[in-house]
Structures are given as structure tokens and as C-alpha cells.
Amino acid sequence: MGRFKYFVESDFAIEAFKTKYNIPQGVNLRYCSPEQILTNRDVGEVVIPVIAFLEGGMTLPMGPITRDYLLNHRLCPHQCAPNLFRVLGNIDALNARMNLGLRWHDVVHMYECYQLTDAGFYLKSRSSIVRMVSCFPKSNKGMKDDYVIVSGEWHDGLHCPTREGDLGGTEETLLLRLNKLLRSEIYISANGQLRAIHEIFGFRPLSSAFQDVVNTIRAGDSRINRIDVSQPRFLASDDLPPVVLPPQPNLQQVATPREEIMSSRLSLEDEIDQFKFEEEEEKGPGRFVVLSDSEGDLDKASLVHPPELVITRVGNSS
């Protein structure tokens, strides 16, 4: 049994999970172990790691950046490491809150996609100095042992693949919007890291041991005004003028936890406190995955509407 199975192991737990993450009633969930991924799902159903909801900002329907990145890279959610959801989900949220108009191409500009044989696809920042989001745990041990099979009305038309495929994609970007985000001193962690994933979504991290950021720009760093993703290492030699964006159409809002459900959030945090993760050395980068234009079968479907909070642990009474 995985660490997160109890979140979705009964009808009562599933309803609480759907309420917490604002999953529409027309969406059906059922628990799935890693061994059941290839055998227990039907055509049109998608398998998503539970951790993608807990710390990756996963919403159903999916956020546009998450959906489009998976779609254009021919990736199913179950093929991806938790790190990939933490990047995509948080950028989806920042994109909506700041009305930036970012697209999946901008993620490609900032991150390289790699694959580890036993961990799936993950994203690595192209720069160790400028990062879009921060505060990733050093270890993901035990965080990808539990999945949910999702069926019903989980997308609004266009959706990510539901079966495995090959990577593919292009690299385009609107540099101005990226610079706007990267120069913003927002969602700051206790040690000054910018756009900390747990601050963006307001959860208590499952692990308090974060990856070393070494020379990464933090809040108050004078180099912030030199950030320019068109330059080598994403830094210009001199300070640059503030970024002013042209008017953008309103993006679909990514829901954030409401005050009315804060008591439920606290109960979840109490549950999280019971977890004692054994930290392990993070494995080195796996082989680099070269993007290609290979054609493949693409499933259709998805848009976004985010989470709400209300989770209850179901205990066994004897």
C-alpha cells in the first residue's frame, strides 16, 4: 500500500478528495496501483499520480500549460515524475494569477526534459541561477506509488494522451512574458527562494528537505533586474528596465483554496505531519530526451479548473 492510498481507497474518501480539489461531479475516480496501470483502465480513461494533486496543482480539467505540454510531448501523466507536475501546475497557476499569457513553449524555453528509467520524465532548469519555480524536495521516495484512474467528464475537448507515446515538440517563446514572471519577487519561501511551489498553492510540504539551489537568484538579489531569457544563462550584463506587458485577454482563473475551507486544509496538514519520509540521495540526471516531430496517435481533451480543500482520512474501526 502506498503512502497516499487512503486518500482515494473508499467512496467516502474519494468524495472528500474531489471536494478538496474541486473535481467536478461528472468526473469519476478509482484507486490504481503501479502494477494496474496497463491492465485496469479502459479506453479514454487517464491515470494520474495522486501526488500531482497534492503538490502539483493538478486540476480537472487540466490547466492549459499542463495539458498542452503533455499533449505536444506525447506524454501520459503516469509516465511523469512528481517534479514535472510541480513545474507545470505551478506555472499554470502563476500564469492565471498574473495574466501573463504564457504557453507550453515557454516551459520548453526554460526547462529540458529528461527521462529516468525507474522514475519517468522530469524537467531540469536550463539555468541554475534563474528558475521559474523553486523549493522542490530532495527526494520523491514513496511519492509515486499511488494513482487514480480518471474517467467521465475529465476534459473539455482537447486533452493529454491517455496512452504512451514518443516525445515531440518545438521551441518558441514570448520572452517578454517570461521575463515578467522571472523578475517578480512573489511567493517567497522562508529562505528567500522565489515562486516556491508550496507558497503558490498554500500547502505544507510533505518533505521539508529541499534541493540545494546554490547560486540561484533569491529575493533581494541585485541580479533580478538583469534577468533576460534571451541572454546566455538568462542574465544580461546590466540592469534592464521594468517589463511592461501589452494587454492580455483574461485567462481562465486557477482556483485557490477559499477561507471557508481552511479548517479542512489544516486537517490535511495534520495528516501530512504523520508522514515520515526517509530522505534518499537524489539520482543524477538520466539520459537526455531529444524532442522530435514524430507523429503519433493523440487523444483529445482538456482545459482547467483547479482545486478546493476538504479531505478526511478514513480509519479502520475494529
N, C-alpha and C positions, 0 to 999 in steps of 0.2 A: 504494500500500500504506500502510495506517495504521500508527501507532506501535505498536499493540498486537496486530497481526495474528499475529505469531509465537507468541503465547500459545495460539492455537487453530487454527493453519494445518495441522496434521497430526494423525493419530490419536494419535501418541505425546504431542504437546503437549496435546491435549485431555484425555487420561487424567491427565496431570500437573496440569492446570488443575482437573479435577474432584476430584482428591485434595486439592489445596491448599484449595479452597473447600468441601470436604465435600459435594459434589454426589452424590446417590445414583446408584448404577449404573443404575437404571432410567430415568435422565434422559439424553437424547441431545442433543449439541451439534454445531453445524457453523457455520463462519465465514460471515459475511454482510457485504457492503459496503453503504454507504448507498443505492447505486443498486439493490440487490437486495431491499430490504426489502419492497416491494409485490409483487414478482414471484416470489420464491424460497421463500416459505413456504406451507405447506398449512394447511387449516382446523384450528384447535386448537393450532397452534404459535405461540409468542410470541417476539418479537425484543427482546433486551435489550442495551444498550451494554456493552461489556467493562469500561469504567471503573466501572460500577455495582458490579462485583465487586471491582475493585482498590482503590477508595477509598470506595465507598458502602455497604459491608456487605451487599450483596445476597446472599441465601441462596435455595436452592431446596429445599423450598417456601419461598415468601416469608414474611417476618415479618408479623405481623398488622397493624401500623400501615401498613407499606408497601403491603401488599395492599389493605387497606380504603380507604386514601386514593386509590389508583389506581382502585379499583372505584367508589367513590362520586363521583369526579370524571370518570368515563368516560375515563380516560387509559390508553393503552398505554405500556409502558416506553420504546419507541423514540421516543415523542413528547416525552420529558422530557430536560431538561438535566442534566448531572452534579450540579449543585447540589441538585436535588430529591432525588436518591438519597443524597447526603451527609447531608441533613437527616433523611429518613425512616429510613434504615438505622441511623444512629447513635441515633436516638430509640428504635427497636426494641430496640437493644442495651441502652441505659440502662434502658429500661422493664423488661426481663427481669432485669437485674442488681440493680436497686433494688426490684423487685417493687412498682411504682407503680400498675399498673392503668390506665395512660394509654390513650387511644384516638385514632383519627384526628381526632376532633372537637377534641382538644386542640392538634393541629398547626394546624388552621384558626384556633383562637383566637390563636395566636402568629405565624402567617405568612399573608401574602397571596400568591395565585397569579397570576403574570403570564405573558405569552407574548411571546417574541421570534420574529419571522418565521423567522429563519435559525438559531435556537438551541433552539427548543422551549419547553416550560413550565418555569418555575423558581419558587422560593419566596423571598420577601423578608420579613425580620423586620418585624413591625409596630412594634417598638421598636428604636432604635439603642443603647439603654442596657442592656436586658435581652435576652439571646439564649439560646436553648436549647443550641445547639452553635456552635463557633467554628473559626477557622483555615481558612477557605476560600481557595483560591488566587485571585489577582487575575485570572488568565486561564485559560480552558479550551481554548485553542487546541490543536487536534490530539487532544483527548481524547474526541471523539465521532465518530471516523471508522471505528470498528470495532465490529461487533456479533456476537452469536451468536444463531442460531435454536435455540430450545429446544423439544424435543418429548418425548414419553414421559410418565413419572410426575413431572412438574414441579410438580404441585399435589396437595392432599389433599381436593379437593372444590370449595370456593369459591375462585375465582381472579380476578385482574385481567383487564380486557378484553384481547383479542388483536387487535382492530381499532379504528380510530379512532372517537372519539365526542365528544360535547359535554360541557363541564364541568357539574357539578351537585353540590349538597351543602347541608348545613345547618351551623349553628354552635352547638354545645353544648360544654360542658366541665365537668370536675370540677376546680374551681380549687385545691382543697387539694393535689391531687397535682401539679399544675403548679408551685405554689409550693414544694413539697418539692424538686422537681428543680432549680428555678432558684436556690434558696438553697444548693444543695450545691456546695461547693468541691472538685470532683473533676476528674480527667483534665486537669490544668493544663499548658498549654504553657510553653515556655521564657520567654515574655514575659508570663506570667500570665493568658492567656486561659483561660476556663473551658470545660470539656467540649469540648476540642479534638478534632476528628474523628480525627486521626491518633493521638492518645493513647488514644482509646476502643478502637480496633481494633489499635493497636500496629504501624502500618506507617510506613515512611519516606515522607513526602510526595513526590509526583512533582515538585511545584514548591515552592520554599521562599519564594516571594514571596506572602504572604498579603494579603487585603483589609485596608484600614485600618479599625480599629474605633473610633478617635477616643474617644468618651465612654462606650463600652461598659464595664459593670462587670467588673472583673477580680478575681483572687484577692486577698484582703486589703482590698478596698474596703468601707468602712463602710456603704455603701448596700445591701449584700447583705441585711441584716436588715430592710430596708424593702420588699423585693420583694413585690408583691401584684398578680397579673394582673387583679384586678377593679378596680384603680385606673387613672386616666389615666397613660399612659406606663409602666404596670406598677410604679409606685412609690408607697408610702404616705408621708405626711408625717413619721411617727415610726417608730421601731423596733417590730417586731412579735414576738410570742412564737414560739418554735420550732414548726415544723409537726409534728404527730403524726398519723400516718395510721391509720385503722382497719385491722384485719387484712385482708389480701388473699389470695385463693387463689394458689397458686404458678403463675406464668406459665410458659409454655414457655421453657426456657432457650435463650439465644442462645449458641452455642458460641464459645469464644475459642481462639486458637491454643495448642496444648499445647507443653510444653517439649520433647517429643520431636521436634518439627518445627522447632525454632528454627534449626537449621542450614540447613534448606530456606528458611526466611524470609530468612536472610542472603543466600542465593544470589539470591533475588528482588531484594533491596535492591541487590545488586551490579549486577543487570540494570538496575534503575531508575536507578542512578548514571550509566549510559551515555546516558540521555536528556538532551538539552539543549533544553529548551523555550524558544522565543522568546516572551518575555512581550509582551503587547499590551495596550493600553488597554481596559478593560472597557467594554462598551457600556452606555448608560444604560437605565433601565427601559423596557420596551416597553409596549404597551397593557395596561391592567388588564383582567383577565378576570372578568366578573360571573358569579357562581355562579347556576345556575338549577335548577329542579326538572324540567327536561325529561326525558321518558322516552326511553330508548334501549335498544338491544339490549345486554345484558350477557352476557358469557361467564361461566362458572362456574369457580372454582378457586383454591385456595392456602392454605397455612399456612407455618410456618417451621422451618427447621433450618439453622444457619449453617456457616461455613467452617472449613477446615483448610488446612495450608500445605505445598506441595511443588510447585514449578514449575521447569521446566527449559527453557532456550531450545534450540531445535533449530537447529543451524547447518548450512550447506550445505558439504559437503566436495567438493573438486574435485581 
